Amino acid sequence: THCARDFDAAVAFAKAGGRVDFTTDRPTEAAQAVLRALDRGVKGDRISLSTDGHGALPVYDERGALKALDTLDIGNNLRAFKLLARELGLERALPFITSNVSDTLMIPKGRVRVGWDADFCILDDSYEPVSVVARGRFVKKDGVVTVKRLYS
C-alpha cells in the first residue's frame, strides 16, 4: 500500500508479479498513479485502491512538524473510482476497488459468485451509489439508507 510514495519501485514490483495498492487519501493523485502504472505496462489486475478508511492522517506545518491528526475519508475510493471510470470505462475501473482487492487479500468477495458474500452497489449514470447490498441485504435502497446501526 502507499505505493505512490515510491512509484518507480511499485511499478517494478508489479511488473515482476507483485501487487500494488495506491492509497486514495488524494483521490485525483491515486487515479493518476493508476493511469501512469498502466501506461508503464503494469497489468490492471495487479493494481488496487484503498482508503485506509478512518485511519490516521497526519497534518504537518510548513516546517514538516506534525501539528494534528485527521482521519481519512472512506469516500475517497469512490472519488478515485469515478475518475478512473470516466477515463477507462466502468469495466476496466471497477476491479481496482473490487476483485483486485479481494484477490490480494484472498477473501471471497469482489465478485458475484455462489457461496460468496452478496455485496454490491447499484450505480447511477454518474457512478453514484443508489442502492447498496451488503451480505445479501439492502443497507441503502433507492437513495435511502436502510441500516443505520452495526449489521452482521
N, C-alpha and C positions, 0 to 999 in steps of 0.2 A: 504494500500500500504506500501511499505518498510518493508514487513513482515520478511525479513531475519534478521532484526535488533534484533528481539526477536522471534526467530524461535519456541521455545517451546510454547510460548503464542499463536503464529499464528496457530500452529498445533492443540492446544487445542480448539481454537476458531473455526477452520474449522471443527473439529470433532463434535463440538456442533451445527453445522449447518451454521456457518458463511462462508463468502467468503474471501479468502486471495489473495493478489497480491504480486508477487515478482518483484521488480524493476530491470530492466536489465542494470543498469549502469555498472555492471560487468557481462557480459553475461554467462560466464562459471559458476560463483558462483550462478547466478539465476537459471540456468538449474540444477545445483547440488541441490539447495534448493527444486526445484520441485520434483526431484527424491527422495530426502530424505523424503519429505512430503508424497509422495505416499507410500514409504516403511513404514512409520509410520501409515498408514491406512487412510490418507486423501483421500476422493473421488476426482477423477480428475476434476469433474465439479465444484468443489469449489475453483479451483486454476486458476489464470490468471497471465499474464505477461504484464508489461507496461514499457515504456521508460522514462516517464517524458520528452518526446522529446523536445529538445531545452530549457529545464528548467535549472536553475542554478545548477552547480556542484561545490561545494566549494573545494578548494585545500588548504591543510594545510601544514605547515612546520613541521620539526621534533619535535618541542615543542608543536604542536597542535594548533598553532595560524593560523588564516586564512591569507593566502598570496595572493589568487587570486580566481576569479570565472571563471569557464569554462562553456561550455554548454554540455548537454547530447546529445549523438548521437542517432538519431532516428533509425539507422540501427541495434542497439543492440537487438531489438526484433527479427529480422531475424537471427542474430547470435545465440541467445539463442534457438530459434525455431529449427534451423538446428541441434544443439547439441541434443536436445530432439528427433527430428525426427530420427536421427541415432540410438538413444538408444531405443526409444519406438515404432518407426514406424510413418508414416505420419498421419494416422487416429487418433492415441492417442495424438500426439503432437499438431495438428492443433487447437483444441479447446482452448488451453491456450492463443492464440493470436486472436481468432475469436469469436466463440459463447459464451465462458465463459465470455469474456469481455462485449459483448452486453447484456448478461443475467444480469450481475452485474449492469450495467448502465441502464438496462431496456429500451434499444433502439432497433429499428427494423433493426438490422444489424447482421453480423456474420453468416448468413445462406442465402442460395439462396431460396427465397420464393416470391410468388406473392405479389406485393404491397410493398416490401421492396427495399431498395437501392440495385442496382446490382453492388456491389463492390466485386471484386475477383482478384486473381493473378493466372497466369498460370506459373507453376514452371518447371524447367528442372530437370534432374536426380540428380543434386547436390543441389536441392531446391533453386536455384537462380530464381528470378522472371524474366521471359522472356517477359511476357505481363501483364499489369495491367489495369483493368477496374474499373473506379470509377463512381458511379451514372449512370451506363449503357453505359459509353463511354470510349474507349481506351485512357489512358493517357501515356501508353507505349505499343508499339506493336512490336513484333519480335525483342526485344532488343533496339528499338529506342524510345526515349521519344517523345511523340507527343503533349503534352501540357506542355508548359514552363512558363505559367503565372497562375494567380489565375483562378480557374474554379468554376462554380456553377451549 
